[in-house]
Amino acid sequence: MSSLNPYAAAHENPQGEGDARPTALQIVHDEGLVNKMSDKVIMVTGSSSGLGIETVRALHATGAHIFMHVRDMKKGQQVLEEILATSEGKGKLELLPMELDSFKSIRAGAAEFLKKSNKLNVLVNNAGKYSLRAEPQELTDNVKASATHQKEPQSTASKHNSAPTTSATSSSSTSSSRPSSPPAHQPSTPAS
Ligand SMILES: NC(=O)c1ccc[n+]([C@@H]2O[C@H](COP(=O)([O-])OP(=O)(O)OC[C@H]3O[C@@H](n4cnc5c(N)ncnc54)[C@H](OP(=O)(O)O)[C@@H]3O)[C@@H](O)[C@H]2O)c1
């Protein structure tokens, strides 16, 4: 086993879910980090589904105080209880509601966070939505206003790119760095 990458062999022949590749929780165990990060405060956006759930599960095992950002409190509460039922972590786990496509909701969520903690050691920007053809009605308040403001007159926009291509939520760096067609406000061919 290489000390530089102890998991290299496990990645040589991937077999899908449940294969030899380590989960985040396994890495926390392997690194001897269970309840070793009790002085840390961590927030994970989009904690109510998919990768967010597993990220919270692993980070909570470190003993850190975790804020689970969610937009649906009922769904978030179910996930929180499911994680707590098996977690070895002794840190607090709490929900923080925010709609990330609304600046009003983001500001309210940030204010709520500041009432509960005076520090944030780690922010995991996991929540995200990626769409090549987000329709204007999917956007809300400030984001919608901003998209409308940026839209150029129809004469310069490509026919096939007439809908805004910006994601309603792009809190994840991965979502904003994925390849996409040109934004609606740019001509499809570069100006000479
Ligand atoms: N899964 C992959 O293979 C993969 C590959 C590359 C990159 N990624 C990126 O990794 C991140 C997580 O992926 P995933 O597959 O775990 O996604 P997912 O299961 O769809 O979970 C996305 C999370 O973001 C939340 N969310 C979405 N829009 C939101 C909004 N406007 N306001 C607040 N919360 C919002 C969702 O809340 P709800 O539960 O309420 O819907 C959910 O908790 C995404 O940024 C995705 O682009 C994923």
PDBQT file of the ligand as one rigid body, heavy atoms in Angstrom, charges set to zero:
ROOT
HETATM    1  N1  LIG A 201     -23.810  13.080  -8.370  1.00  0.00    +0.000 N 
HETATM    2  C1  LIG A 201     -22.816  13.214  -9.264  1.00  0.00    +0.000 C 
HETATM    3  O1  LIG A 201     -22.397  12.276  -9.956  1.00  0.00    +0.000 OA
HETATM    4  C2  LIG A 201     -22.138  14.565  -9.431  1.00  0.00    +0.000 A 
HETATM    5  C3  LIG A 201     -21.086  14.698 -10.336  1.00  0.00    +0.000 A 
HETATM    6  C4  LIG A 201     -20.444  15.926 -10.460  1.00  0.00    +0.000 A 
HETATM    7  C5  LIG A 201     -20.849  17.002  -9.692  1.00  0.00    +0.000 A 
HETATM    8  N2  LIG A 201     -21.880  16.864  -8.846  1.00  0.00    +0.000 N 
HETATM    9  C6  LIG A 201     -22.265  18.036  -8.053  1.00  0.00    +0.000 C 
HETATM   10  O2  LIG A 201     -22.281  17.656  -6.675  1.00  0.00    +0.000 OA
HETATM   11  C7  LIG A 201     -23.320  18.354  -6.001  1.00  0.00    +0.000 C 
HETATM   12  C8  LIG A 201     -24.268  17.352  -5.318  1.00  0.00    +0.000 C 
HETATM   13  O3  LIG A 201     -24.743  16.422  -6.281  1.00  0.00    +0.000 OA
HETATM   14  P1  LIG A 201     -25.863  15.355  -5.905  1.00  0.00    +0.000 P 
HETATM   15  O4  LIG A 201     -25.868  14.342  -6.995  1.00  0.00    +0.000 OA
HETATM   16  O5  LIG A 201     -25.695  14.897  -4.498  1.00  0.00    +0.000 OA
HETATM   17  O6  LIG A 201     -27.171  16.270  -6.053  1.00  0.00    +0.000 OA
HETATM   18  P2  LIG A 201     -28.628  16.088  -5.429  1.00  0.00    +0.000 P 
HETATM   19  O7  LIG A 201     -28.845  14.715  -4.905  1.00  0.00    +0.000 OA
HETATM   20  O8  LIG A 201     -29.578  16.635  -6.441  1.00  0.00    +0.000 OA
HETATM   21  O9  LIG A 201     -28.585  17.081  -4.186  1.00  0.00    +0.000 OA
HETATM   22  C9  LIG A 201     -28.518  18.474  -4.399  1.00  0.00    +0.000 C 
HETATM   23  C10 LIG A 201     -28.762  19.157  -3.075  1.00  0.00    +0.000 C 
HETATM   24  O10 LIG A 201     -28.804  20.571  -3.321  1.00  0.00    +0.000 OA
HETATM   25  C11 LIG A 201     -30.026  21.082  -2.808  1.00  0.00    +0.000 C 
HETATM   26  N3  LIG A 201     -30.451  22.200  -3.631  1.00  0.00    +0.000 N 
HETATM   27  C12 LIG A 201     -30.606  22.240  -4.969  1.00  0.00    +0.000 A 
HETATM   28  N4  LIG A 201     -31.045  23.438  -5.362  1.00  0.00    +0.000 NA
HETATM   29  C13 LIG A 201     -31.181  24.182  -4.226  1.00  0.00    +0.000 A 
HETATM   30  C14 LIG A 201     -31.626  25.506  -3.951  1.00  0.00    +0.000 A 
HETATM   31  N5  LIG A 201     -32.025  26.310  -4.924  1.00  0.00    +0.000 N 
HETATM   32  N6  LIG A 201     -31.628  25.934  -2.675  1.00  0.00    +0.000 NA
HETATM   33  C15 LIG A 201     -31.225  25.122  -1.672  1.00  0.00    +0.000 A 
HETATM   34  N7  LIG A 201     -30.808  23.856  -1.861  1.00  0.00    +0.000 NA
HETATM   35  C16 LIG A 201     -30.792  23.401  -3.124  1.00  0.00    +0.000 A 
HETATM   36  C17 LIG A 201     -30.996  19.927  -2.873  1.00  0.00    +0.000 C 
HETATM   37  O11 LIG A 201     -32.089  20.127  -1.986  1.00  0.00    +0.000 OA
HETATM   38  P3  LIG A 201     -33.392  19.161  -2.053  1.00  0.00    +0.000 P 
HETATM   39  O12 LIG A 201     -33.008  17.883  -1.346  1.00  0.00    +0.000 OA
HETATM   40  O13 LIG A 201     -34.426  19.943  -1.316  1.00  0.00    +0.000 OA
HETATM   41  O14 LIG A 201     -33.704  18.931  -3.490  1.00  0.00    +0.000 OA
HETATM   42  C18 LIG A 201     -30.109  18.775  -2.460  1.00  0.00    +0.000 C 
HETATM   43  O15 LIG A 201     -29.973  18.714  -1.058  1.00  0.00    +0.000 OA
HETATM   44  C19 LIG A 201     -24.045  19.207  -7.061  1.00  0.00    +0.000 C 
HETATM   45  O16 LIG A 201     -23.493  20.507  -7.006  1.00  0.00    +0.000 OA
HETATM   46  C20 LIG A 201     -23.683  18.521  -8.365  1.00  0.00    +0.000 C 
HETATM   47  O17 LIG A 201     -23.692  19.452  -9.442  1.00  0.00    +0.000 OA
HETATM   48  C21 LIG A 201     -22.540  15.670  -8.688  1.00  0.00    +0.000 A 
ENDROOT
TORSDOF 0
